[in-house]
Amino acid sequence: MALIIEKVRSFQELFRWRKKDILVVVGWASAIALVIIKTYWFFYLENPRFFVNKDPYCFYDAPFFTTVDALLLLFLSFSVGLVLADVKTVVYGYFASTCLSASVAVAYVSCYIWFVLGLQESLSTTPFGWEWALFLAFFNVLRFIFPTGMALCLIGVVTGSFLTRLIET
């Protein structure tokens, strides 16, 4: 019994974060999700043929980060790396922010496909049509997150964390 209690305490110690770290990671995830949402939204505003044709997923012309978006992600990740305290928090925060931002962006894109593109009429007639909207939203967001978004965030947060460690020593 003592071994189980010790394992539970070690597990609790593993995820003991400060409130500042949680707030920084949630803010970072929100910023990543907002950049993805902005890019997806502007893609449909700048290319009206996709909006008119109600194309939820395009193979040949996909929304992608602009240079300003990429630099914004890099700068935000760099500043998060400067703020977070230790390497363990940086690693767990990176994966938590990636998952949280991806789920927020998928929720937005699926609502965009369902309501703004007006595909609820065609998808609601089939059983589990809302799953197709989620499926297409997941693949739209996956194009943003992997590999470019994850690589930019990883480079920025590791550089910021390394610079913090370099300054502290």
N, C-alpha and C positions, 0 to 999 in steps of 0.2 A: 504494500500500500504506500509506503514511503517513497518507493521508486516512482510510482505513478504520480504522486504529488510533486516530486522533484522534476519530472518530465513536463508536467503542466506548467510549473513555475518557469522552467527554462524556455518553454514555448511562449509564455507571456512576456518574458524578458526580450525575446527575439523581436516582438512587435510593439515594444514600448517606445512610442514616439512622443515627441513633444508636440504641443498644440501648434506651435509655429511651423513645424515640419509638415504637419497634416494640412494646414492652411496653405502653405507654399505648394504642396503637391496638387491639391485640389485646384488652386488658381492656375497652376501650370497646365493641368489637364483641361481646364476650361478654355485657356488661351489656345491650346492646340486644336480643340474642337471648334472654336470660333473661326480659326483660320481655315479649317477644312470646310466649314459651312459657308463661309464667305466665298471661297473659291468655287464651290459647287454651285452656289446661287448665281455668281457672276457668269459662270459658264453658260447657264441657260438664258441670262439676260443678253449676253453678247452674241449668242448663236440662236437666233429665233427659230431656225429650222428645226432644232431639237424640241423646242417648246411647242411649235405648231404641230409637229408630227407625233408629239407625246412619246418621245423615245427615252425610256428610263435608263437604259444602259447602251452605250455606244462602243463598239469595238474599235472603230477606226479613228475617232476623234474624241479623246477623253479629257475631262477637266484635270488640270495639273497645276502645281504650285508655280507662281510667278517668282521672279528674282526677289521681289520685296517680301513675299510670303516666306520664302526660304530663309532670307536674312532675319526676318522677324522671329521665326522658329529658332534659329541659331542663337540670336541674342537673348531670347527668353530662356532658353535652356542654359546658356552660359550664366545668366544671372541667377537661375535656380541652383546651379552648381556652386556659385559663390555663397549662397545663403545656407544651403543644407550643411549639417554639421559633420557627419562622418560618411565613410564610404558605404557602409551598410545601408544607411538611410538614402543615399544617392541611388544605389542599385534598386532597392525596393521601391523607391519613389518613382524611378524611371519606368519600371514595369507597371506600377499602379496607375501612373498618369497615362501611359499608353493605352491600357485597357479601359480606363474611365473615359478618355477622350474618344476612343473608337466607339464605345457604346453610346455616348451622347450623339456623336456624329451619325451613327447608324439610325438612331431613333429619329433624328431630324430628317435625314435623307429619305427614310421610309415614309414619313409624314408628307414630305415634299412630293414623292412619287404618288402617294395615295390621294392627297387633296389638291395640291397645286397643279400637277400634271393632269389631274382628273381621271386617273385610272381606276377609281373606286367603282365606276359603272361596269367596266369590263372585268376587273379582278374579283368583284364581289359576286358575280354570277357563278364562278367556279368554286368548288369546295376548297377551303383553305387558301383562298386567293391572297389574303393578307400575308401569307408566308412567302409568296412570290415577291411581294413588295419588300419584305425584310431581306430576302435572298439577294435581290438586285441591289438593295441599299448596302448590304454587307460587302458585296464585290465592288461597288463604287467607292466605298470608304477604304477598302483594302488597297486599292490603287494609290490612295494618298498615304496611308500609314506605312505600308511595306513596299519597298525598302527605303524610300526617300525620307519620309517623315521620321521614321525610327532612326535612321542614320544621322540626320541633322540634329535631332534631339540628343542622341548618344554622344556625338562629337561635342556639342555645346556643353552638356552637363559634365562630361569627363574633363573637358578643358577648364571649366570653371572650378570644379572640385580640385583638380591638380594645381591650379593657380592659388586656391585658398590654402592648400597644404604647403605649397612652396613659400607663401608669405608667412604662414604661421611658424615655420621652422627656421 
